């Protein structure tokens, strides 16, 4: 499964990567996503080295799942773009919590 971790260079992103590995989540392709200042950074995960990409690059790669841990505004701005590309978005921020009027789906 092609999985994007948005906010991969942050503390919560690091924990998400750890949990994916611990749970043997069926990741066939991993996309590490972070802010522009972290693009190009290399992170080792599960014995492989991955380069961090920006948000638009990640959307263009059309992951099946995107796990967000990059803050509420990033989720509000980018979750709909991932959803429009056919990605299932799992958001760890408070952006959508308890608000039935906000939907991270394409228009």
LINSULUR-V422403 format. One record per run of one state. SS is the DSSP state (@ for helix, = for strand, . for the rest). FROM is the first residue (numbers start at 1). LEN is the number of residues. If there is no record, write none. Layout:
ss = <SS:SS>
from = <FROM:FROM>
len = <LEN:LEN>
//
This chain:
ss = <.:=:.:@:.:=:.:@:.:=:.:=:.:=:.:@:.:=:.:@:.:=:.>
from = <1:2:7:11:23:29:34:36:39:42:46:48:52:53:54:55:61:65:69:72:85:88:92>
len = <1:5:4:12:6:5:2:3:3:4:2:4:1:1:1:6:4:4:3:13:3:4:16>
//
